[in-house]
Every structure is written in structure tokens, then in C-alpha cells.
């Protein structure tokens, strides 16, 4: 069974690396990670782009900038 983890973020540069890294340390193998950035202006998106070079996850931009819209965007493309 595939599990989808949707993370909606905005301006979380101090925490996003730890969040994403911890998701990829899980024991369960059948999961996907979807991160939706709410147009961060503090470097969060750039950190996520660097993390994509190391980890396989989907990265979206949410122009509406609110968490609910970000979660909905992630859910729409989730496979689990």
C-alpha cells in the first residue's frame, strides 16, 4: 500500500531540511513525498531544490500561499 506524505510549507528555511531528511529515514518503503512550497521568500524553495538532487520527491509551488491550498495541491497528485 502506497502512503503519500504531503508537506505544505512557507518560509521554513530553518526546519525544512530536517523535515525532508527525516521523511527519507523511514523504515516503510512504499511511500511518496510531496512538498508544496507557498512561494517562500526566505530561501526555503532553494533548499528544497538542493534536497531534490539527493532525494526523490515531488516539489510544487503554491501561488495562493496558504497551507490549505498547498495541502489540496499535494492531495490532487498523490498516488497513495
C-alpha positions in Angstrom: 0.0 0.0 0.0 1.4 3.4 -1.1 1.4 6.1 1.5 1.5 9.7 0.4 3.1 12.3 2.7 2.1 15.9 1.8 4.1 18.7 3.4 2.9 22.3 2.8 5.5 24.9 3.7 6.1 28.6 3.5 9.2 30.3 4.8 10.6 27.4 6.8 14.3 27.5 5.9 15.3 26.7 9.4 13.4 23.4 9.5 12.7 22.1 6.0 16.0 20.2 5.6 15.5 18.3 8.8 11.8 17.6 7.9 12.6 16.2 4.5 15.7 14.3 5.7 13.6 12.6 8.4 11.0 11.5 5.9 13.6 9.6 3.9 14.9 7.8 7.1 11.7 5.9 7.5 11.6 2.1 7.6 8.5 1.8 5.5 9.4 1.5 1.8 6.2 2.2 0.0 5.7 5.9 0.3 6.0 9.1 -1.7 6.8 12.6 -0.5 5.1 15.7 -2.0 6.3 19.1 -0.8 4.3 22.1 -1.7 6.0 25.5 -1.2 3.8 28.5 -0.7 6.1 31.0 -2.5 8.7 31.2 0.2 10.9 34.2 0.1 13.4 33.1 2.8 15.4 30.5 0.8 13.1 27.6 1.6 12.4 26.8 -2.0 16.1 26.9 -2.9 16.9 24.4 -0.1 14.2 22.1 -1.4 15.7 22.3 -4.9 19.0 21.2 -3.4 17.4 18.4 -1.5 15.7 17.1 -4.7 19.2 16.4 -6.0 19.6 13.9 -3.2 16.1 12.6 -2.6 13.3 11.6 -4.9 10.2 13.7 -4.1 7.7 15.9 -5.9 8.1 19.6 -5.4 5.3 22.1 -6.3 4.8 25.8 -5.9 1.6 27.2 -4.5 0.9 30.7 -5.7 -2.1 31.0 -3.3 0.4 30.9 -0.4 -1.9 29.3 2.1 -1.4 25.9 3.8 -4.9 24.6 2.9 -4.4 25.2 -0.8 -1.0 23.7 -0.6 -2.3 20.5 1.0 -5.0 20.3 -1.6 -2.5 20.6 -4.4 -0.5 17.8 -2.9 -3.5 15.6 -2.4 -4.6 16.1 -6.0 -1.4 14.5 -7.3 -0.9 11.9 -4.5 -0.8 8.3 -5.6 -1.5 6.8 -2.1 
